[in-house]
Amino acid sequence: MSETIFDPRAYCKIMLHAAKYPHLAVNGLLLAENGKPNVIVDAVPLFHQCLHVSPMAEVALVQVEARASQKDQHIVGYYVGCENFYDNRFERAPGIRIADKIAEHCSDACVAVIDNRAVSINMRYAALKIWQYRDNRWSKGKCAVENDSVTFDAVSSLLQRGAAKELNDYDNYLDNTHNDWNNTHLNGDLQQILAMY
């Protein structure tokens, strides 16, 4: 069982997406630098309304892959948070077909299921459960967060500040194209907050 490592920025964005829509299921894409598929350097929040494979999901995948390739990155995984607070199982995660599609193009694909019960302003352990694609099937993996205590403190600070409202997912972009699904505006804030801890 290999380990998937989350960069603080990627981890923070996932937690903010889950916090912004606590009453809905959410999903997004995981990006890694070329040659380092087990280190997730960024997350792109996709949807909070329809999480299944759809024409909009296809368009989002193409746009995210194009932008990622400009940064020498590629899509290596999928994250999902279930609508039901207690439903944190891979088998119940919506939109897993998107993860299967990613696995067709990435032999080291992974899925991160958000453990809703662990998302809080007093976070002390990774709120993600990992599955990795090996031998044509999904199997349980391990999760690590870089600088975990610093990252958890940063997430707590962001949640207390209400920063989840500032995060845009692809659904927000479809509603208004001025909403940046890449969250460039938030990346600078995340960097400053992480530097404070």
C-alpha positions in Angstrom: 0.0 0.0 0.0 1.7 3.2 -1.1 1.1 6.6 0.3 -0.6 9.6 -1.4 0.8 12.9 -0.1 -1.3 16.1 -0.1 0.4 19.5 -0.5 -1.1 22.0 2.0 -2.8 24.1 -0.8 -4.5 21.1 -2.2 -5.7 19.9 1.2 -7.0 23.3 2.2 -9.0 23.7 -1.0 -10.7 20.3 -0.5 -11.6 21.1 3.0 -13.0 24.6 2.0 -15.1 23.0 -0.7 -16.6 20.5 1.7 -17.2 23.3 4.2 -18.9 25.6 1.6 -21.5 23.0 0.8 -22.0 21.0 4.0 -25.5 20.0 2.9 -24.5 18.8 -0.5 -22.1 16.3 -2.1 -19.0 17.8 -3.6 -16.3 16.6 -5.9 -13.1 17.8 -7.6 -9.9 16.8 -9.4 -6.5 16.2 -7.9 -3.4 17.4 -9.8 0.2 16.3 -9.5 3.4 17.4 -11.2 4.5 15.2 -14.1 6.6 12.4 -12.8 5.3 12.6 -9.2 1.8 11.1 -9.3 1.6 10.4 -5.6 2.2 14.0 -4.5 -1.0 16.0 -4.9 0.0 19.7 -5.5 -3.4 21.2 -6.2 -7.1 20.5 -6.2 -9.7 21.8 -8.6 -13.2 21.9 -7.1 -15.8 20.8 -9.7 -19.4 20.4 -8.7 -21.8 20.6 -5.8 -25.0 19.9 -7.8 -24.6 17.0 -10.3 -21.6 14.9 -9.5 -22.0 12.2 -12.2 -20.4 12.0 -15.6 -22.2 14.6 -17.7 -21.3 16.8 -20.7 -20.3 19.5 -18.2 -17.9 17.1 -16.4 -16.3 16.2 -19.8 -15.8 20.0 -20.6 -14.4 20.5 -17.1 -11.9 17.6 -17.5 -10.7 19.0 -20.8 -10.3 22.6 -19.4 -8.6 21.5 -16.2 -6.2 19.2 -18.1 -5.3 22.0 -20.6 -4.6 24.5 -17.8 -2.7 21.8 -15.7 -0.4 20.9 -18.7 0.6 24.6 -18.9 2.0 24.2 -15.4 3.6 20.8 -16.1 0.9 19.1 -14.1 -1.7 16.5 -14.9 -4.9 15.0 -13.4 -4.1 12.1 -11.2 -7.2 11.7 -9.1 -10.6 12.6 -7.9 -12.0 13.7 -4.6 -15.5 13.4 -3.3 -17.5 14.3 -0.3 -20.8 12.5 0.2 -24.0 14.4 1.0 -24.8 12.2 4.0 -22.6 13.2 7.0 -22.1 9.6 8.0 -21.7 8.2 4.5 -17.9 8.2 4.0 -17.5 4.9 2.2 -15.9 4.6 -1.2 -18.8 2.4 -2.4 -21.3 5.1 -1.7 -19.3 8.0 -3.2 -21.1 9.7 -6.0 -19.5 10.2 -9.4 -16.9 7.3 -9.1 -17.3 6.9 -12.9 -15.3 10.1 -13.2 -12.5 8.4 -11.2 -12.7 5.4 -13.5 -12.3 7.7 -16.5 -9.2 9.3 -14.9 -7.8 5.8 -14.3 -8.1 5.0 -18.0 -5.5 7.7 -18.6 -3.4 7.6 -15.4 -2.2 4.2 -14.1 -1.5 5.7 -10.7 -4.9 7.3 -10.2 -6.3 7.9 -6.8 -9.6 8.7 -5.1 -9.9 10.7 -1.9 -13.2 10.4 0.0 -13.7 13.2 2.5 -14.4 12.0 6.0 -17.2 14.5 6.8 -16.9 13.8 10.6 -13.3 15.0 10.6 -13.8 18.4 8.9 -13.9 20.9 11.7 -12.2 24.0 13.1 -10.2 21.7 15.5 -8.9 19.3 12.8 -6.1 17.1 14.1 -5.9 14.3 11.5 -6.3 14.0 7.8 -10.0 14.1 6.9 -9.4 12.0 3.7 -9.7 8.3 3.0 -7.6 7.2 0.0 -8.1 4.5 -2.7 -5.6 3.8 -5.4 -6.0 2.2 -8.8 -3.9 -1.0 -8.9 -4.2 -4.1 -11.0 -7.5 -2.8 -12.6 -9.3 -2.3 -9.3 -9.6 0.3 -6.6 -7.9 -0.7 -3.3 -7.4 1.2 0.0 -4.3 3.4 0.2 -2.7 5.7 2.8 -3.0 9.4 3.1 -0.4 11.9 4.4 -0.6 15.7 4.5 2.7 17.7 4.2 3.4 19.7 7.4 0.2 18.3 8.8 -0.1 20.2 12.1 0.6 23.5 10.2 -1.8 22.6 7.5 -4.5 21.7 10.0 -4.0 25.0 11.8 -4.3 26.8 8.5 -7.5 25.0 7.7 -8.9 25.9 11.1 -8.0 29.5 10.6 -9.6 29.6 7.2 -12.8 27.9 8.4 -13.1 30.3 11.3 -12.6 33.3 8.9 -15.3 32.0 6.6 -12.9 31.6 3.7 -15.1 28.7 2.3 -17.4 31.4 0.8 -14.4 32.6 -1.3 -13.8 29.3 -3.0 -15.3 28.8 -6.5 -16.0 25.5 -8.0 -16.8 24.7 -11.6 -20.6 25.0 -10.9 -20.0 28.6 -9.7 -18.0 29.2 -12.9 -21.0 27.9 -15.0 -23.3 30.3 -13.2 -21.0 33.2 -13.8 -17.8 33.0 -15.9 -16.1 35.6 -13.7 -15.9 33.0 -10.9 -12.4 31.6 -11.3 -12.6 27.8 -10.9 -8.8 27.7 -10.6 -9.1 29.9 -7.4 -6.1 32.1 -8.2 -7.4 34.7 -5.8 -7.4 32.1 -3.0 -4.0 30.7 -3.8 -2.2 33.8 -2.6 -4.3 33.9 0.6 -3.5 30.3 1.3 0.2 30.9 0.8 0.1 33.8 3.3 -1.9 31.9 5.9 0.4 28.8 5.7 3.4 31.0 6.1 2.0 32.4 9.4 2.0 29.0 11.0 
